[in-house]
Structure formats: C-alpha cells, structure tokens
Amino acid sequence: MTVSTEGMATVLPPGGPAAPARPIPAARRRIGSRGTLLLLEAVVAFAAALVLPLLARGFKLNPLDRIAQVSGLAAIQLRFALIGLLFIGVVALAVRLRKGRHFDLAARFASAALAGLASGFVAAGAVVALHGTPWPMFGLNGDSGRIVEWAQAVANGRPSGSPVYPPAPLYTLGYYAEWFRGGNTAYAFKDLQILGAAAFGPLVYLCWRMLLGPVRALAFGVAPAFALIDAYKPYSQTVLVVLVPVLVAMVVALGRSGRQGWRPLLLKGAGFGGLLGVMFLTYSGWFLWSAAGVLFAALLYFPWRDGRLGRLKGAAFLGASLAAFLVVAGRYLMVMLTEGQTTKDYNFRFDNFTDPAYYLMWRTDMPGKVGEWPLPGEYGGVGLFALVTFVGLGAAIWLGMRKPMVITIAAMFISAWVMRMYIASHMYETQTVQLYTRTNNQLLYCGLLLCALVVHLVSLRIAARRPQPDAATGAAGEAADGRAGTGLPGREGAVIGTLCALLLLLGTVSSSMADRYMPAKENTYRILPWVSHTITERDGSCPKYAPGGTCSKDGDQSWLGFIR
C-alpha cells in the first residue's frame, strides 16, 4: 500500500533515520507558524509602546510651563514620526528586495509597531506631565485616592471600600506596589497609569488581529479606538476597545462551531469565557450596555442550520464559555447581582444636564469653560459628524448584513443606546444617574467602527474585482501595472499609503490626547497632574516643580473655585 506524504513533514528522533517517522500535518505547521508570527507581532507592539515613554524620561523641562509642554509634545512627535517612518521605509524596501517575498512580513511588523508607538505617545505625554513628582494624576484625591486606598486594603488582605468596584485593578495595583514600590500603592499607581496607557494600542491591535489582517486591524480597529485612550484610569477604556473585537470573534466562532471538532470547540469556548471573565473583573459596565445586543447576535448566528449535532456543538461552545467565565468571575458576578442592585449613583455631572441623544463628545466630569452645549449643528441641531456616523451605520448594515462583525457591532451600538435612554428616562424618578453617560464611549467607538467597516467592505469588493496573479509569472496580465482591471495601483502601494496616512493620523490624535493631561490650573483633566505637583511627598519635601516651592497634604485645591 502506498501512502502519500504530500503536505506532511517528517521529524526524525535523536535515534537516527532508523527510528519510525512521525508525520506532522501541514495544517498544524501553518497554525504553528501563524502563532509564532502573531507572538512576534505582540513583542514588536509592546516593545514599540515602551520606546517613547523611556525616551521621554530624559527630557529636561518644567512640565508646568506651557512652552515646555509644547516642546515636549513636539519632541515626542519627532521621535514618533522618525521611528514610524523607519518601519514604513522597511516595508517600502521589502517591495524591491527578493521580488517582494518579505513584504507581507514587513507590513505585519510595521502595523504592530505603529499601534504600539501611538499609545506609547500618550504614555510619554503622561511621563512629561508627571515629570518631577512621584504622585499619580490627582494624587490621593477623587477616584485616584480611592483606588490607591482600596488597593492598599486588598493587598493586605482586607476588603476594599466598595465591594462592587472591579477587583482586578485593585489587586494588580496592590501586588505591583508590593513587588516594585515597597508597598507604596500611591507611587505605584503613577507607574500603572503610564504603563496602562502604553499597553492600550498593542492590546486593541492584537484583539482585532483575531478578525482582520495587520494593516486592516490597525486602520479599522485601532485608529477608531484612539478617540478613547485614557491615561488617568486606562483600564476602563481599554476593556471597552478590546471587548468589542473579542465579542465579535466569539460570535464568529459560534457561527462556525457546528462544523468543528469537539476538542478545539471546547478549548476555544473556554478561552473566550476565561478572557471575558478577566475583562469583567477589570471593568464590568460595558457588559451591561452590550448584553442585549450580543445576545441578539448570538441567537442570529447560532448554528441552527447545521443539524442536531451542529446545534449540540453550538450549545457546548456556549456552555464551555459560560463555565470558564463563572470560574474566573462568578464570585464577582454574584456580588454585582446582589449588592450592585442596591448601589446608587447620586452624583449628577455635567453631561447629566445635556441632551441625552448627544453622545459624540464627552467633556468629562470637569468640562472647563463651556458655552452652548452641545454645539448647534447644521441639520436640526445635529452636526455633520453625527450624520456621518448614522449614515455609516446604515451603510455598514447594507454592505455587511450577512457578516457577524457588522451585525454584532451594530447590535452593541443599539443596545447601548436603548440602555442609555432607559436609565436616563428614570433619572428624575429615582434621582440617580447610574453612570448612563458612560455609554457615550461605547456609542462613539461602535459608531466609528461601523464607519471604518464601510471602507473595509468597499475595499474588499474592489480587491475582489482585481484580476488574480498568473500562477506562473505572478502577474495579473494587463492589469499588473494598474492600467487595466479596476484601474487601481497594486496592493503594495495601497499598504504603504495607508501606513503613511495612519502614521500622521495616529500621531496627531495621540498628541491631542497627550496634551489633554498637560498640567494647568483649570477645571479640565489638566488639573489632575497639576495637583500632583502640589502634594507633599512622603519624606516631607515638595515635588521638584511645585509652584513657588510650596505644597500641602492634599495639594492645590483652589481650582474648585473655577467650577460654576
């Protein structure tokens, strides 16, 4: 009997050629290769995210001086651009070398690097803003002070001050402080604010890589997320931007579960459940806003048509996910279902007095000087940006009505919108707000994603119409030079052009988000690092750049007089 070994690799044991051969399926080799490349992408992304914060530590400037702040932002931007251009240059060089054999690899690493560099830019801005003070943003005041206090408690085996507050950030801060800061959770929180902002880009990029190729993940997943990056409490926004692609990937896997083997099916389900459990422990609010939409998508893409066995496998996938989720986060879920129902939020903020249909920009709890808000728009009070997002939502559903990625994100948008209006409609009756304005971020992110997915879907249709390369020559006949077929240039030019555009876009957005935290005594987020420079250090001295060399236990609180 003759056995074909095509597509198999033979592995010889140390015993020599006489030992029996163990064939490795080609599919398994491809999976291993993809896993290795994805791991290298992760290494590149996280390494790139640390470069700019490390370089910013060497800047010699007074972070309370506006000219110094502008110079610091320019210095970060210069380094961001030069490093980004270096990666893009490698991609362009790869087109010419060895007939473009390594072009895809270069584009993969360049995409990962840009994702890391962009969030590293915001982290470097936090380094500049907190230069000269050991305190985190806002010191021991407000949310920062409570988080520091609660983390200190849980690190010493005591309950935190709020049983419903997500425990993962508290335990992470507590143990980090024990390992690296001698138990000083306040000083440790400054480190984690910087590191958390830096990790934002790599994490969202890697999650979108479950669904899209490298450049598309950067353009259509990472770029929209940078409207939400936060250096004050980075974990809450990070959970949102990674939760969306993870839930989409889970719905996609559910739709395919009826045709998979039992072992990979159960492992994949357990993996999704465990990952969602970790995110739930980190910040649970997004789960509440998203639950109805994800349930709708899951029912829609459940393998109903795959026969009895397929339906059984779909149920097993969901069961494995639920079991893993409960193992990781079941205890906290029970706390939320019991004590969370009696926890009331009576803190009315700036946005609670705003038209609830307006969500496109969150002015934060400290909005600064505000005139008419929302700003009057051209169409019935609605601005062009809102019209674009609504048109994008409709166009995305039109072009991708059969795609779980589009439907899941659209369902999450609608779910958050309904929950927002439901809670806001009871606000007068209950005199509570229950954080409903936080749905701003989910609505904005999902809206931006849907607009980006329109471009994604259109580009896929254009690419599908291009003639395929000849198997022997690698050319596409007359269309190889871009003068026939669709009339568009080749893929290499599109990739390099996209990377250049994203370099400028992400650099500009990151600079703006970093500037939001530059210290200033005003009723905006800039007051957070300002106060950090006016708090007495643990040894009784003042931070290096304390205004007038004076400081106090709670820091400068005179900004409270600016609140109208």
RABELPE-V435978 format. One record per backbone hydrogen bond with DSSP energy under -1.0 kcal/mol. NH is the residue of the N-H (numbers start at 1). CO is the residue of the C=O. If there is no record, write none. Layout:
# RABELPE-V435978
NH,CO ; NH,CO
This chain:
# RABELPE-V435978
8,5 ; 9,24 ; 16,13 ; 19,16 ; 22,11 ; 24,9 ; 29,25 ; 30,26 ; 31,27 ; 32,28 ; 33,29 ; 34,30 ; 35,31 ; 36,32 ; 37,33 ; 38,34 ; 39,35 ; 40,36 ; 41,37 ; 42,38 ; 43,39 ; 44,40 ; 45,41 ; 46,42 ; 47,43 ; 48,44 ; 49,45 ; 54,50 ; 55,51 ; 56,52 ; 58,55 ; 59,56 ; 65,62 ; 69,65 ; 70,66 ; 71,67 ; 72,68 ; 73,69 ; 74,70 ; 75,71 ; 76,72 ; 77,73 ; 78,74 ; 79,75 ; 80,76 ; 81,77 ; 82,78 ; 83,79 ; 84,80 ; 85,81 ; 86,82 ; 87,83 ; 88,84 ; 89,85 ; 90,86 ; 91,87 ; 92,88 ; 93,89 ; 94,90 ; 97,93 ; 100,97 ; 101,98 ; 103,100 ; 106,102 ; 107,103 ; 108,104 ; 109,105 ; 110,106 ; 111,107 ; 112,108 ; 113,109 ; 114,110 ; 115,111 ; 116,112 ; 117,113 ; 118,114 ; 119,115 ; 120,116 ; 121,117 ; 122,118 ; 123,119 ; 124,120 ; 125,121 ; 126,122 ; 127,123 ; 128,124 ; 129,125 ; 130,126 ; 131,128 ; 133,130 ; 138,528 ; 139,136 ; 141,138 ; 145,141 ; 146,142 ; 147,143 ; 148,144 ; 149,145 ; 150,146 ; 151,147 ; 152,148 ; 153,149 ; 154,150 ; 155,151 ; 157,154 ; 158,153 ; 165,162 ; 168,281 ; 171,167 ; 172,168 ; 173,169 ; 174,170 ; 175,171 ; 176,172 ; 177,173 ; 178,174 ; 179,175 ; 180,176 ; 181,177 ; 183,177 ; 184,181 ; 185,183 ; 188,184 ; 189,185 ; 191,187 ; 192,188 ; 193,189 ; 194,190 ; 195,191 ; 196,192 ; 197,193 ; 198,194 ; 199,195 ; 203,199 ; 204,200 ; 205,201 ; 206,202 ; 207,203 ; 208,204 ; 209,205 ; 210,207 ; 211,208 ; 212,208 ; 217,213 ; 218,214 ; 219,215 ; 220,216 ; 221,217 ; 222,217 ; 223,218 ; 227,224 ; 228,225 ; 238,234 ; 239,235 ; 240,236 ; 241,237 ; 242,238 ; 243,239 ; 244,240 ; 246,242 ; 247,243 ; 248,244 ; 249,245 ; 250,246 ; 251,247 ; 252,248 ; 253,249 ; 254,250 ; 255,251 ; 256,252 ; 259,256 ; 260,257 ; 265,261 ; 266,262 ; 267,263 ; 268,264 ; 269,265 ; 270,266 ; 271,267 ; 272,268 ; 273,269 ; 274,270 ; 275,271 ; 276,272 ; 277,273 ; 278,274 ; 279,275 ; 280,276 ; 281,277 ; 283,279 ; 288,284 ; 289,285 ; 290,286 ; 291,287 ; 294,290 ; 295,291 ; 296,292 ; 297,293 ; 298,294 ; 299,295 ; 300,296 ; 301,297 ; 304,302 ; 306,303 ; 310,306 ; 311,307 ; 312,308 ; 313,309 ; 314,310 ; 315,311 ; 316,312 ; 317,313 ; 318,314 ; 319,315 ; 320,316 ; 321,317 ; 322,318 ; 323,319 ; 324,320 ; 325,321 ; 326,322 ; 327,323 ; 328,324 ; 329,325 ; 330,326 ; 333,329 ; 334,330 ; 335,331 ; 336,332 ; 337,333 ; 338,334 ; 339,335 ; 340,335 ; 348,346 ; 353,350 ; 354,351 ; 358,355 ; 368,523 ; 379,382 ; 382,379 ; 387,383 ; 388,384 ; 389,385 ; 390,386 ; 391,387 ; 392,388 ; 393,389 ; 394,390 ; 395,391 ; 396,392 ; 397,393 ; 398,394 ; 399,395 ; 400,396 ; 403,400 ; 407,403 ; 408,404 ; 409,405 ; 410,406 ; 411,407 ; 412,408 ; 413,409 ; 414,410 ; 415,411 ; 416,412 ; 417,413 ; 418,414 ; 419,415 ; 420,416 ; 421,417 ; 422,418 ; 423,419 ; 424,420 ; 425,421 ; 427,424 ; 430,426 ; 431,427 ; 433,345 ; 436,433 ; 438,435 ; 439,436 ; 440,437 ; 443,439 ; 444,440 ; 445,441 ; 446,442 ; 447,443 ; 448,444 ; 449,445 ; 450,446 ; 451,447 ; 452,448 ; 453,449 ; 454,450 ; 455,451 ; 456,452 ; 457,453 ; 458,454 ; 459,455 ; 460,456 ; 461,457 ; 462,458 ; 463,459 ; 464,460 ; 470,475 ; 474,470 ; 479,476 ; 480,477 ; 482,479 ; 487,484 ; 494,490 ; 495,491 ; 496,492 ; 497,493 ; 498,494 ; 499,495 ; 500,496 ; 501,497 ; 502,498 ; 503,499 ; 504,500 ; 505,501 ; 506,502 ; 507,503 ; 508,504 ; 509,505 ; 510,506 ; 511,507 ; 512,508 ; 513,509 ; 514,510 ; 515,511 ; 516,512 ; 517,514 ; 518,515 ; 520,526 ; 522,520 ; 524,522 ; 527,524 ; 528,525 ; 530,526 ; 531,527 ; 532,528 ; 533,529 ; 534,531 ; 536,552 ; 537,541 ; 540,537 ; 544,132 ; 546,543 ; 549,546 ; 550,547 ; 552,534 ; 560,557 ; 561,558 ; 562,559 ; 563,560
